[in-house]
Amino acid sequence: MCACVAGVIAVAAPAAAQAFPEYWEVKPPATWGVLPPATPVGVKLVGSLAINGGKSGNIEYKSTCSVTAIEQVENQLLVGTTLIEGFDEMLSFASNCSFNGSAPYPCAAGENYSLSAISGWPSELIPNYDVFSGVSLQVTCAISGKTAVYKAPGGVWTGKLGTSSIVFPATGIFKHRRNFFYLSGTLKLKPFTPPYTAIR
C-alpha cells in the first residue's frame, strides 16, 4: 500500500468544500460521503486511451488501447488526531492496442501490441487530480514477443478526477530513448468492494 499523503480534513467537516477534495468520497449513502477510515476499496478502471507516438519527435502512428486496471483507495486517520488522509495505489494496469500502420518500438509495422505496468504506482491525491509516481509501461509485441520499457518523465503521470472517472490529458508522454508515445483519454472508475457503487 502506498504511503502517500493525499490530503487532510476533519472527519466531521462537510464534504462539499470543493468538488473533488483531497480525500476519497463514495456512494452510498445517497449523497456523497467521506469514505470511512481504514476501509480499503478496490476500484476497477475501464475504457480506451488514444495512443500516438514515434521517434525523434515525429508522430508515426495513432491508435487506441483498451484498458483494464485495478486501483486500491483508502482513507486513514492521522495518528493522534481526528483528521483523515487519503491513500491510493494503482495495483495493475494492462492494455491491448491495435496497430494503425506503424507501432511503438520494438514492434514491427502492422503488429498488435500490449501495454502493462511493471509494478504498482503509488499516488498522491491533490485537489481535482490523481498524481501517480514511479510510472513505467512495458510494450510487448504480439507476434515477435519483443519488449521495451517506456517511462513517464520523472516517473509522474497525472489524471484529472471526475465523478467516477479519471481523464488523462494529451500531454502524458512516455519515453524509451528516442522513442515516445502519448496516452490520453477517459477511464471509468468502478468500485467493486460492497456496498460502494460510485467514487470520486
C-alpha positions in Angstrom: 0.0 0.0 0.0 1.2 3.4 -0.9 2.2 5.7 2.0 1.5 8.9 0.1 -0.4 11.7 1.9 -3.4 12.7 -0.1 -4.8 15.5 1.9 -6.3 16.1 5.4 -9.8 17.0 6.6 -11.6 16.9 9.9 -13.9 13.8 10.0 -16.8 16.0 11.0 -16.2 18.5 8.2 -18.7 18.7 5.3 -17.6 17.1 2.1 -18.9 19.9 -0.1 -16.0 22.3 0.5 -14.7 21.6 -3.1 -15.9 19.5 -5.9 -13.1 16.9 -5.8 -11.2 17.3 -2.5 -8.0 15.7 -1.2 -9.8 12.6 0.2 -12.0 9.9 -1.3 -15.8 10.2 -1.3 -18.2 7.3 -2.1 -21.8 6.4 -2.6 -23.8 5.0 -0.9 -25.1 6.9 1.2 -27.5 8.5 -1.3 -25.4 11.7 -1.2 -21.6 11.7 -1.4 -19.9 10.9 1.9 -16.3 10.6 3.1 -15.0 7.0 2.7 -14.8 5.7 6.3 -11.2 5.5 7.6 -9.4 2.1 7.4 -11.9 0.9 4.7 -9.9 -0.2 1.6 -11.9 -0.1 -1.6 -11.0 -1.9 -4.8 -11.6 0.2 -7.9 -11.7 -1.1 -11.5 -10.7 1.3 -14.3 -12.0 0.6 -17.7 -12.1 2.4 -21.0 -10.0 3.3 -24.0 -7.0 5.6 -24.3 -5.7 7.1 -27.5 -2.0 6.4 -28.2 0.1 8.3 -30.7 3.9 8.4 -31.0 7.0 7.7 -32.9 10.7 8.7 -32.6 12.8 11.8 -32.6 9.8 14.0 -32.2 8.0 12.6 -35.3 4.5 11.2 -34.9 4.5 7.9 -36.8 1.4 6.1 -35.5 -2.0 6.8 -34.0 -4.3 4.1 -32.5 -6.4 3.2 -29.4 -5.8 0.9 -26.5 -8.5 -0.8 -24.4 -7.5 -0.6 -20.7 -8.3 -2.6 -17.7 -6.7 -1.5 -14.4 -7.1 -2.1 -10.7 -6.6 0.5 -8.0 -7.0 0.5 -4.2 -8.0 3.6 -2.4 -8.3 4.2 1.3 -8.8 7.0 3.9 -7.0 6.7 7.2 -6.9 8.6 10.5 -3.8 10.6 11.2 -2.2 9.2 14.4 -3.4 11.0 17.5 -5.9 13.3 15.6 -9.4 13.3 14.2 -8.1 14.2 10.7 -8.2 11.8 7.8 -5.9 11.4 4.8 -6.3 9.6 1.5 -4.2 6.8 0.2 -4.2 5.4 -3.4 -2.2 2.9 -5.4 -2.6 1.5 -8.9 -2.0 -2.2 -8.4 -2.2 -3.3 -12.1 -2.5 -1.7 -15.5 -3.0 -3.7 -18.7 -3.9 -2.6 -22.2 -4.3 -4.2 -25.6 -3.6 -2.0 -28.6 -4.4 -2.4 -32.3 -1.9 -1.2 -34.9 -2.6 1.6 -37.3 0.2 1.5 -39.8 3.3 1.6 -37.7 3.6 0.6 -34.0 5.8 1.5 -31.0 9.4 0.3 -30.9 10.3 -2.5 -30.8 7.2 -3.8 -32.6 7.1 -4.1 -36.4 4.6 -2.2 -38.6 1.3 -4.0 -38.6 1.9 -5.8 -35.3 -0.5 -5.6 -32.4 0.9 -4.9 -29.0 0.1 -4.5 -25.3 1.0 -2.1 -22.5 1.4 -3.2 -18.9 2.7 -1.8 -15.7 6.0 -3.2 -14.4 4.9 -2.6 -10.7 2.4 -0.7 -8.7 2.1 3.1 -8.9 1.6 4.9 -5.6 -0.4 8.1 -5.9 -0.8 11.5 -4.2 -4.3 12.9 -4.3 -4.4 16.7 -4.7 -7.5 18.9 -5.4 -9.1 17.5 -8.6 -6.1 15.4 -9.6 -4.6 12.0 -9.0 -0.8 12.2 -9.4 0.8 8.7 -9.9 4.6 8.2 -9.3 7.0 5.5 -10.3 5.1 5.1 -13.6 6.5 3.0 -16.4 4.8 0.8 -19.1 6.2 -2.2 -20.9 5.4 -2.5 -24.6 5.1 -6.2 -25.6 4.8 -7.0 -29.3 2.1 -9.6 -30.0 4.0 -11.6 -32.7 7.7 -11.2 -32.0 7.4 -11.1 -28.2 9.9 -8.3 -28.1 9.6 -5.8 -25.2 10.7 -2.3 -24.3 10.0 -0.2 -21.2 8.8 3.3 -21.6 8.9 5.7 -18.6 6.9 8.8 -17.8 9.3 11.8 -17.2 10.2 11.8 -13.6 8.0 8.8 -13.2 4.9 11.0 -12.9 1.6 10.6 -14.7 -1.3 12.8 -13.7 -5.0 12.3 -14.3 -7.9 14.7 -13.6 -10.5 13.3 -11.4 -14.2 13.5 -12.1 -17.3 11.7 -10.8 -16.5 8.0 -11.2 -13.9 8.9 -13.9 -10.3 10.0 -14.4 -9.1 11.9 -17.5 -5.5 11.6 -18.7 -4.6 14.7 -20.9 -2.8 14.5 -24.2 0.4 15.8 -22.5 1.0 12.4 -20.9 4.2 11.3 -22.6 6.2 8.1 -22.1 9.8 7.7 -23.5 12.3 4.9 -24.4 15.5 6.5 -25.7 14.4 8.4 -28.9 11.1 6.6 -29.0 8.0 8.0 -27.3 4.2 7.9 -27.2 1.4 9.9 -25.6 -1.6 8.3 -23.8 -4.8 10.2 -23.4 -8.5 9.7 -22.7 -11.0 8.9 -20.0 -11.3 5.8 -17.9 -14.3 5.0 -15.8 -13.8 4.3 -12.0 -16.0 1.4 -10.8 -15.8 0.3 -7.2 -16.1 -3.4 -6.7 -15.9 -3.5 -2.9 -19.5 -3.7 -1.5 -21.6 -1.7 -0.8 -20.0 1.1 -2.8 -21.2 1.9 -6.3 -19.5 5.2 -7.1 -16.3 7.0 -6.1 -14.5 10.3 -6.6 
